Amino acid sequence: MKKVLMPALLMFVLIVSACGGKQSSEPSHAGASSSAAAESSAPANSEAASQNPTSGTVTYESENGPVEIPASPQRIIGLTNAPNIISLGGQLVGVDEWTKKNPLFTDKLASVETVSDADLEKIIELEPDLIIAGSWMSNLDKMSEIAPTIIYTWGKLDYLAQQLEIGKLLGKEAETQAWIDDFTSRAKAAGEAIKAKHGADVTVSVLEYDAKDFYVFGNNWARGTEILYQAMGLKMTDKVEADALGPGYYTLSLEVIPEYAGDFIVLSKSSNGDNAFLNSETWKNIPAVKDGKVIEIDTEASSYSDPTTLEYLLDIFKQGFLEN
């Protein structure tokens, strides 16, 4: 988009935005990335983008219908799924604040702006040629007037199907599928090695805490849950399965944590968190804690399920389970 067109386009979009009502956004959940709740997995409904050789564009079959996008986008705004884009070498000019704060992506995003769905003026100034947004976000119609906008519903696809969709979007489907095949093979092998060492029925619980509450997670709420329960095939405790598997997470009090603790505990810790409970007798007397079977992960670095994060966590889990 040429800079000389910026003022007119900016005025048009802002006027339209002022006249229209705001869409409601989904409520955030504790620790959930991009302020969106995970939903039950569904099969992918998109096909690989079909190319238009004369225009340098392709048609991507999005969940809202076909969208014509650049064949090789150079100025992407990732309001959602930015880590998936980064993992495939996508050219980002703007990302959401949660990705920008993630320590795994600090270096790669040093020159990338932080932007939100509410800031149409900044989105226009960044001159995107492709915008990737969440279905719960506001101003989706206005964004589509600025640049081709692809919308994803958080949790509609499982973590691997979502990565494959990003691969299709960026023209890297084959590369993405190759990584998926390789990663799932390595994770499965690690799971088999863990079960061989600790028993076929070994259990693991993924816990996290904030200023007020504790949380235990099911099998699709990031923090490595997809690796542990889906790719590795490890088991959760009966209590976790009953209370957290369906909704994705379950809120706990300190007193009942022992009832949900598995043979191993993966503890998601924030660098800004209050760790006082770690000195409590309730925590210290949990068998996994007494046996030194607590694997700590960084909350800020673990709240996505993209290839970069998954590879990072797979290494931590292999070390924590197999070198314990």
N, C-alpha and C positions, 0 to 999 in steps of 0.2 A: 504494500500500500504506500503510495507516495505521500511525503510529508505535506505537500501543498493541499492535499485533500483532507488533512486532519481537522482543521477548525470546523469546516462544514459538517463533516461526519460526526464530530464530537457534539456539535450543537443539536444535530438531528436526533442522535441517540439519547442525549440527556433530556431533550424535550419529550420524546416518546416515553422515556423512563418515568418522567415526572407525571405524565398523564395516566400511566398504567398502574395497576395495583401490584404489590409485592407478593411473590409466591412464598408460602411458608416453608421453612426448612425443618428437616428432621431434628429431633432433640439429640443432643450428644449423650454418649454413654461413657462411663468412667473408663479412661484409658483407651477408648476407641479412637483410631486415627481418622482424620478428616471429618470429625464430628458426625459420623454416620454409623448406624447400627448394622451389624452383619445380619443378613437374612438367610433363609434356607437356600442351598445351592440349587441351581437349575442348569440345564444343558445350554451350551452356547447356541445362539440363534443367528450368528453372523457368518458370512462367507468371506473368503479372501476378496480384497478390493479388486475390482475390474478396471483395467487401465484404458484411458482415452489417449491414444498415441499422438493426437494432433494438438492437444491442449496442455500436456504436461500434468494432467490431473487423473485421478482415479475415482471410482465410485465405491464408497465404503458402505456396506449394509449394516447400519447401526440399529440399535433396538427401537429407534423411532422412525426407521425407514432409510432409504438411500440418501447419502450425502456426498457431494462432489468435493474432494479434498486434494491438496497438492500431492503429487506422486512422491515428492521428496521434501516434506515440510522442513523449513529452516528456522522458523520463529514460533515455537509452540508455547502456549500457556497451559500448564497442567494444574488445574484447580483440584483435580483428583487424579489418582494413579500416577502421580509424578515419579515415584520411585520405580515403577514399571517402565516408564519412558527412559529414565536415566540408565537403567540396567541394559537397555538396548542402544544406548548412545544417541538418543533423541536430542535434538537441538532446542533446549528450553530457553525462553526469555523471561518467564514468570512462573512462580509456583506458590502453593499455599503455604501458610506460616508453619504448619507442623512439619512438612518436608524440609523446609528451610532450616528448622531447628534441629533436625535429625543429625546426630554426629557422624553417621555413615556417609552423609552426602555433603558435608560442610565444604570440602575442597572443591567438589564438582559444581557447587552452586554459588561460589564466591561472587560471581558477576551476574547472577540471576536475581531478578527483583521478586520481592514478596508481594502478592496481589490476592484479592478476594473477589468473589462474585458480586459483592456490593459496590466495588470501585470501578465503574464503567469508564471513567475518565482515564484512569491509569491503564486499564486494559487497552484502550484505544491508543494511548501514547506508546505502548510497547509494540504496536504494529504487528500483531500476530498473523500468521497465515493458517493457523490451526488452533482451536481451543478445545480442551478436554475438560468436561464439567460433570458434576454429579446431578442426578435427577432430582435431588432434594434442594438444589441451590436456587437462588433467586436470579432474575434477569436473564433467563435462558434465551428468550426470544430476542432480547436486545443484543446479547452476545452473538447470536447467529447472524445479526445484521453487520457485525464488525468483521467476523471471519467465520469460515466453516466451523461448526461446533458439534462435537461428538459427545453424546450423553451416555453415561453408564449409571446403572443402579447398583449401589454398593451391596455386595453379597448375592446378587442375582446369579453370577457365575462363580464357580469354585476358584480357588487361587491359581490353579494352573490354566484353566480355561480363560481366566481374565488376562493372564500374561500372554496367552496365544492371541487373544483379540488385539492387544497392543501391538504384537508382532505383525498381525495383518494390517493394522492401521499404518504402521511405519514401513511396510513393504519388507518385513523381515520374518515372515511366517516360518520359512524353513529353518532359519537360524534359531528361532524360538522353540520350535518343536524338537530340534536336536538337543537344546539345553534341557527341556522338560524330560525327554527320554533319559538323558544322562543323569540328571539330578534324581529322578525317582528311582533309578537303578542303584545309585550310590546310597541314597537314604534307606532304601529297603535293605541293602546289604548291612548298613550300620545297625538297623533295627534287629536283624537276625543275629549279629554279633553281640548286641546288648542282651538279647534273650538267651543266647548261649551262655553268657557269663553270669547273668543274674536270675535266670529262670524264665520259662515261657510265659508265666503269669505275673511277671514283675509289673508293678503299677507306678505311675507317675502322676503327680498333681501339679498344675501350673497356678501359682498364686501371685497376687499383686496387691498393693496397698496404697492408700492415699492418706490424707490428713484425718479422715473420719472412718473409713471402712476398709475391709479386706474383700478381695474378689477371687473366685476360683473360676477357671475357664473350661469351656467345652472343646470341641475339636476344630473350630474354624474362627477363632477370634485373635489371630496373629499371636505374638509372643512365642512363636514356635509351635503352637498347638497343631497346625496342619502337618508339620514335620513329625512330631511325636506320635500323634494318634492316626493320621492318615498315611503318610509316607513310610514311617517306621513300623506302624502296626502295634505300638505299645498300648497298654490298657490303662484306663482311668479307674478310680475306685468306684464302687457301687453308688456311693453318695454323690460323687461328682456326676456320674452318668445320669442319676435320677434328677438332679437339680440344675445342672449347668449345660448338659448336652443339647437340650432343646433350645433354650433361649440364648445360648452362647456364653453366658457368664452368670454367676450367682453371687450375691452379696453375703458376706459372713461377718460375724463378730469374732474377736480373738478367742473367746472361750470355746467356740465350736470348731476351730481350725483343725484340731487333732482328728476330728471325725471325718475330715475330707482329705487328710494327708495320705499320700501313697508311700510306697517303699522309697521312692525318690520324690523330691520336691524341686521344681524349677521356680525360683523366686525372682519375680520381676521387680527390680529396685530402681527408684528414681534418684538421680543425683541430688534432688532437692527434698527428698522424703525424710520423714521423722522415723528413725530406726529404733526408737526406744523399746518397741515391743520385742525386738530380738533379744533383749535382756530379761524378758519375762520368764517365769517358771513354766508357764503354759507352752511357750515356744520351745524352750530348752528341753522339755521332757517329751517332745514328739520323737518317736523312734528314728525317723529319717534324719532329724537334726542331731540326735545323740550319736548316730552312726556316721555322721559326716557325709550324708547323701543329699546335700542341698546344692543345687547348681544355680548360681546367680547370673542373671542377665540384666542388661541396662534397659530400663523401660523405654527411654527416649529412642533407643536404637532398635527396638524390637516390635514396634506397633504397626508394622506393615508385613506383607507377605509377597514381596517382589523377589527376584533372583538375588540381588545384592544382600538383602536381609536374610533370605533363606540360607544362602551359602555361609554367611557370618554365623548364624545360629547352628547350622549343621556342624561346623567345626567345634563350637562350644559344647554341643551335646555329645559329640564323639569323645571329646576329651573328658567331660564330666562323668559319663557313664562307663567308659571303657578303661580309663586310667584311674578310676576310683578304687 
